[in-house]
Amino acid sequence: MDYLKEGEHFGERKQQLIVKDVILSKANATANAHIRWHYHKHAYFLYNLNGHLNEVTKKGALELTPKSLLYHHSQEPHYNKDIQEDFDFLHIELPTEWFLKYDLSPSIIEGNFLLKDPSLQTIFNKIHVESQLADKATNLAVDGLLLQAFAQITRLNTTTEKSDTPLWVNKLKEIIREERWELLSLNYLAEELELHPVYLSRKFPQYFNMSFGEFLRTQKLERAIDLLLTNTMNNAEIAYQCGFSDESHFIKVFKAKYGMTPATFKSLK
């Protein structure tokens, strides 16, 4: 999967303008091109000026027609296909610094989806015009228009085309059931699911009610309890079998979770 750094995007760039932290790029994608799986460092809007294509995400395909507005949170994997004619677009990249400058969370909107509200189309038409004017007022105008866009999106409560549960969540559950948990790692799962590790780490709690680290710790402790109940191993051996760094680490984590040491737990049998 390709990783696009700051200021990068697929298609032939015709023009690029940096407005404070915001990167405005006007570009073109050739008909019949197939743009492979990739993700971007920063969140961005894609405003379709002309042409048609399908944006494929982990949740399905989104059809972009002229004047469509697409939003991608950072690290969201996707690819493009079925470009029916020359596809002209305005790519508006928003580094984390831009959000922080206005005391906004970079996760104010998460996911990848089409935004169909007509007022947003009006806002991005104006941003396109500002990118062509590129005069002394452009910096202030673009920031103001983007803040209007986020205010409107928040007001609409992101009534978008989100699905209930992404396909990768069910696949991840299958992997967890079938694989030895002690062999799992964030990088391994991300590769199997064709996701970026940062994205998976951020999204994991949303569907599993705990972080990935907490999940692994819980699995280790459950395995340790099985051994305490059915085995004559000492704490050092159990710590090794369950992937704790050493006996003291095992005892510390166990006590923090259950309020007692492994020895006390074992004495309760």
N, C-alpha and C positions, 0 to 999 in steps of 0.2 A: 504494500500500500504506500502511495506517495505522500510525502509530507511537504506542504507548501509553506514556506517561511513568510515572514512579513513582507508585504508588497507583491507576493507572487500569486498567480492564478493561471489557469489554462486559457488557451485562446491567444490570438495575436493582439498585443497591446497597441492601441492607436494613440493613447494619450494618458498621462498620469499626472495627478496634481496632489501634493501633500498639503493639507489644510490643518495646520497645527499638528495634532496627533492622527487625524483622519486621512486615510489614503484613498483617493478617488481615482479609479482607473476605468477608462473607456476602452472596450476591447471587442473582438469579433471571433467567433468560433465557426469554422468551415463546415458546410453541410456534409452530412454523412460521417463526420468524425465521431470516434468513440473515445470518450475521456474516462480513463480507468479509475478504480477506487482511489480516493485521496481524502485528506482532511487538511484544514487550515489552522495555522497557529492562532489566529484571532477570529472573533465573531465578525460577521459581515452581512450586508444586504446585497442582493443582486437584483437590479432593476432591469427588466427586459425591455429593450427599446425596439427590437424587431426580431421576427423569426419564432420558431417553435423548437422545443426540445423536452425530453423527459429527464427529470432529476430523480435518481434512484437512491433511496436511503435504506436503512435497516428496517424501516417500517413500511416500505413500499415506494411506488413511483408518484412523483408530482409533475403534472403537465404545466409547462410554462408557455403561455401565449403572449403576444405583444401587450406591454404595460403590466405584466405580472410582476409582483414583488415577492421575493423569496428572502427568508432570513435563516441564517445558520449560526448557531452558537459555536464557539471555538471547539475544535477537536471532534466535530460531528462527521463521521465517515459517509461518503456518498460518491456516486459517479454519474456521468451524463451520457445519454445515448439518444438515438432517433432525432438528430438535428436535421430538420426538414428543409431548411434554407439557411443562408448566412444569418447567424445569430449575433446580433449586436446587443451589448449590455453595458451597464454601468455597475462596477464593482466597488462597493463602499466598505472599506475595512476599518474596524474599530478596535484598536489596541486596548489592552486593559487600562492603560494610563488615561485614556479618554473617559472611561466610566468613572474612575477614581477622581478625576478632576471635578466631576459634577456630583460627587458623593453618591454614585449609583453602583449597585452591585453588578459585576460582570455577568452574573447569572440572573439578572432581572427578567430575561426571557431565555428559556432553555429549549433545545430541540431544533428541528429544522422543519419549516412549514411555509405554506403560502399565506400571504396576508391580502385579503380581498376588499378591505374597506376602502371606498372611493376617496375618502379624505386623505388616506395614506398615499394613494396614487397622485393626488394633487401636490402633496409635500415632496414626493420624490421627483416629480416633474420640475419643481422649483430647484431642487438640488442639482438636477441635470443641467438646468440653465446656468446656475451659479458656477458649475464646473467649467462651462464654456466661457463665462465672463472673466473669471479668475482675476478680479480686481482687488482693491484694498478692502472692500466690504465683504469679500467672499468668506474669509475666515469666520467672522461673526455670523454671517447669514447661514452658513452650513451647520455650525454648531447649534444655532437656534432652531433650525428646521429638524435636525436630528432629535433634539430634546422634545420638540412637538410630536415627532413620530413615536417616541417611547411613551410619552404621556398618553397618546391616543391608544397605543397598543395595550398599555396597562388598563386604561379605562374600559377597553373592550374585553378585558380579562382574558386576553389571548384566546379568543374564540376561533380556533384554528383547526387544522386537520390532523390533530394528534390522534393516535390510536391508543387503546387502553394499555396494552403491554407490548413492548417491542419483541420481535421474534427472537432476538439474541438472549432474552431472559430465560425462555424455556429451554433453549439449547444449553445455556449455562447450567441450568438445573440438571439436565441430563448428564453433562460432563461431571458434575459434582457427584452424582449418584454412581456413575460408572468408574470413575478414576479413583485411585487411592488419594485421599485428601492430602496426605503428607507430601505427595509429589506435586501438588498444585502450587502455582505461583501466579501473581498478577500478570507477569509478562507472558507466561504460558497460556493463560486463559485468554488474554487479549489477542494473542496470535491465533488461537483456535477460533475465536469469534470474529476475527478481522476487525478488531476495534483498537483504538489507541489506549495504552495503559492508563493514561491520565483520565480519559473519558470513562473507562470502566471503573476506575477508582471513585470517580465523582458520582457515577450513576448507581453503583452497587448498593449503597444504603437505601436508595429510593425503592428498591424492589426486594431487599432482603432484611430491612430494618436494622442493619448494623453495617459497620465498615468492613472491608475485606479483611483487614487485620483482626478485627473482633471475631469475624466468622472463623478464621483459622484457629484463633485462640480457643474458641468454644469447642471446635472439633477436637483439638488436642486435649482439652480438659475432659470431654466426654469419653475419649479413649482412655485417659488416665483413670477415670472412675471405674471403667470396665475392668482394668487391670487390678485396681485396688480391691475390687470385689471378688475377683475370680483367680487371683494369682498371688504367688508368694514373693514377687519381686520387691526389692527395696526401692526407696525413693529415687536413688541415683539411676537405677536400671529403668524405672518407669520414665524418668525425665528423658533418658536417651531414646527410649522406644517411641516417645510421643513428640520428640522434636524440640524439647526445651533446651536452652543453652547449657544448663547444669542443674544440679539438685536444688540449689538455693533459689534459682529462678523459678523452678517448678513449684516449690513451696510458697513463694511469694505470690505468684499468679493464682494458685489454688486458693490461698487464704483470702486474697482480695475478692475473688468471685464468690466463695461459699462461706466466708466468715470463720473458717477453721482450718487447721493444718491437715495434710493428707493422713497423718498418723491418727489424729482425732477422728476423722471421718471413718477410717478403717476400723477403729475401736467400736464404732456404733453398729457394726454389722450384727 
